[in-house]
Amino acid sequence: MTADDDLAYVHEFAHLTVVRLLLARAREGDRARLHDATRLLDRLEVAAAGGGRAGTVVEVLVLRAVAQQIAGDDRAAVTTLADAVTRADDPGYVRLLLDEGAPVLALLRALAARADAPAHTRRILAAARPTTPTGAPTRALVDPLSAREIDVVRLLASDLDGPDIARTLVVSVNTVRTHTKSIYTKLGVNSRRAAVRRAHELGLLTSAGAPGPR
């Protein structure tokens, strides 16, 4: 799945995952991926707004703010996030902001310092505090996942199937199966859903780098 694929509602989650992967690559220095991510975000926002999917619009705005932050335009990033926060007055959308982790938290703090910040900005920041427990035993694995295994587990969190994951990573399906089996063993799980849940608990899905050929 790429930034140029035709958009469809059933693949929206997967395309948002592609955006996150592109942004992670951009953060590591591959700025061409930043252009790809922004282009895909533009298309996703138009589709989501046209379909009345307010939650997706919020998610797109949050990711756009991250893209602007990576590009070094913090002022635009905070302004875009302010739009997302305004639309996220519904409590059900708050996690769309907080699940993006440290980059968005930094933007939220910058926004909260502005006189024109949406009234509930500080409430959203307060909601983030319980998500960073101290001394949590789930933060460490005896046998940590490799960088490539983290790539795979991020894609397992999307709706991509095995062949799609293989194409995204430019590896064979058998290689994906080998990585998946190792992930299950290291995480102590026996299903894709359980692996994704465990990865969320460990914070792997917000701190992982982007997949790509290696």
Secondary structure in CASP SS format (residue, H / E / C, confidence):
PFRMAT SS
TARGET T0000
AUTHOR 0000-0000-0000
METHOD secondary structure of the structure
MODEL  1
M C 1.00
T C 1.00
A C 1.00
D C 1.00
D C 1.00
D C 1.00
L C 1.00
A C 1.00
Y H 1.00
V H 1.00
H H 1.00
E H 1.00
F H 1.00
A H 1.00
H H 1.00
L H 1.00
T H 1.00
V H 1.00
V H 1.00
R H 1.00
L H 1.00
L H 1.00
L H 1.00
A H 1.00
R H 1.00
A H 1.00
R H 1.00
E C 1.00
G C 1.00
D C 1.00
R C 1.00
A H 1.00
R H 1.00
L H 1.00
H H 1.00
D H 1.00
A H 1.00
T H 1.00
R H 1.00
L H 1.00
L H 1.00
D H 1.00
R H 1.00
L H 1.00
E H 1.00
V H 1.00
A H 1.00
A H 1.00
A H 1.00
G H 1.00
G C 1.00
G C 1.00
R C 1.00
A H 1.00
G H 1.00
T H 1.00
V H 1.00
V H 1.00
E H 1.00
V H 1.00
L H 1.00
V H 1.00
L H 1.00
R H 1.00
A H 1.00
V H 1.00
A H 1.00
Q H 1.00
Q H 1.00
I H 1.00
A C 1.00
G C 1.00
D C 1.00
D H 1.00
R H 1.00
A H 1.00
A H 1.00
V H 1.00
T H 1.00
T H 1.00
L H 1.00
A H 1.00
D H 1.00
A H 1.00
V H 1.00
T H 1.00
R H 1.00
A C 1.00
D C 1.00
D C 1.00
P H 1.00
G H 1.00
Y H 1.00
V H 1.00
R H 1.00
L H 1.00
L H 1.00
L H 1.00
D C 1.00
E C 1.00
G C 1.00
A H 1.00
P H 1.00
V H 1.00
L H 1.00
A H 1.00
L H 1.00
L H 1.00
R H 1.00
A H 1.00
L H 1.00
A H 1.00
A C 1.00
R C 1.00
A C 1.00
D C 1.00
A C 1.00
P C 1.00
A C 1.00
H C 1.00
T H 1.00
R H 1.00
R H 1.00
I H 1.00
L H 1.00
A H 1.00
A H 1.00
A H 1.00
R H 1.00
P H 1.00
T H 1.00
T C 1.00
P C 1.00
T C 1.00
G C 1.00
A C 1.00
P H 1.00
T H 1.00
R H 1.00
A C 1.00
L C 1.00
V C 1.00
D C 1.00
P C 1.00
L C 1.00
S C 1.00
A H 1.00
R H 1.00
E H 1.00
I H 1.00
D H 1.00
V H 1.00
V H 1.00
R H 1.00
L H 1.00
L H 1.00
A C 1.00
S C 1.00
D C 1.00
L C 1.00
D C 1.00
G H 1.00
P H 1.00
D H 1.00
I H 1.00
A H 1.00
R H 1.00
T H 1.00
L H 1.00
V C 1.00
V C 1.00
S C 1.00
V H 1.00
N H 1.00
T H 1.00
V H 1.00
R H 1.00
T H 1.00
H H 1.00
T H 1.00
K H 1.00
S H 1.00
I H 1.00
Y H 1.00
T H 1.00
K H 1.00
L H 1.00
G C 1.00
V C 1.00
N C 1.00
S C 1.00
R H 1.00
R H 1.00
A H 1.00
A H 1.00
V H 1.00
R H 1.00
R H 1.00
A H 1.00
H H 1.00
E H 1.00
L H 1.00
G C 1.00
L H 1.00
L H 1.00
T H 1.00
S H 1.00
A C 1.00
G C 1.00
A C 1.00
P C 1.00
G C 1.00
P C 1.00
R C 1.00
END
